[in-house]
Amino acid sequence: MSHAIKVALVNEADTQKLRRKLAKMTRHWALYRIGVGKVSWNTKTKSIKTDIINPRRIVFDKDGYIDEGGNFVGEYIGEKKKATAERLTELFPKKKADIFIKCHGKLGTKMEYYEWWYKGQDVFFIMDDIVLGKYKNPNWNYDGEVNETDPVTGEQSVMMVQGTNHHKERRAPYVFLSIFSCGLHPHDETSLILQNISI
């Protein structure tokens, strides 16, 4: 059984090209003194997806830091993103009119917006002064109600189901590579490149 699980994990790592992605994350750490990965659920393939994010696109709470587990400890974290106005109207249909005004009716225009995470609990999408959307953490299975049908009688009943999760608490989908952190700010104090420059 353990061998089968190992084979499945190796296959998943190869499918996602994790070696190359981790090499890119390490390269970012060497250049920017922090590496950023994002782990989320791909709704199309129904599988976990891992992306490496350029640290220059991340906005940190300046008082936050990276802990020993590679998690960000702070109030908020944001990611700068770009998409066409047309794509934004698909993602946020309730704000279609506001997006249309911002792009002056040119739906092919690339627009900048931010994905903000607050303590891993909620996620906000903001473009300038417009709140595009506010949602609960989509990577968390919340407790809820499920309709069940009795196979014998055919009667329908509502049951409370407890959400099953890998982590014990909700968190933002980011993981970080930090080696020389003193816990004073999000990025490391130094990197191997900076150490070699002084030598």
Secondary structure as GFF3:
##gff-version 3
##sequence-region A 1 199
A	DSSP	alpha_helix	2	16	.	.	.	ID=ss1
A	DSSP	alpha_helix	18	32	.	.	.	ID=ss2
A	DSSP	beta_strand	35	42	.	.	.	ID=ss3
A	DSSP	beta_strand	47	53	.	.	.	ID=ss4
A	DSSP	three_ten_helix	55	57	.	.	.	ID=ss5
A	DSSP	beta_strand	58	60	.	.	.	ID=ss6
A	DSSP	beta_strand	65	66	.	.	.	ID=ss7
A	DSSP	beta_strand	72	73	.	.	.	ID=ss8
A	DSSP	beta_strand	76	84	.	.	.	ID=ss9
A	DSSP	alpha_helix	85	91	.	.	.	ID=ss10
A	DSSP	three_ten_helix	93	95	.	.	.	ID=ss11
A	DSSP	alpha_helix	96	102	.	.	.	ID=ss12
A	DSSP	beta_strand	110	118	.	.	.	ID=ss13
A	DSSP	beta_strand	122	127	.	.	.	ID=ss14
A	DSSP	beta_strand	130	136	.	.	.	ID=ss15
A	DSSP	beta_strand	144	149	.	.	.	ID=ss16
A	DSSP	beta_strand	156	161	.	.	.	ID=ss17
A	DSSP	beta_strand	174	177	.	.	.	ID=ss18
A	DSSP	alpha_helix	192	198	.	.	.	ID=ss19
###
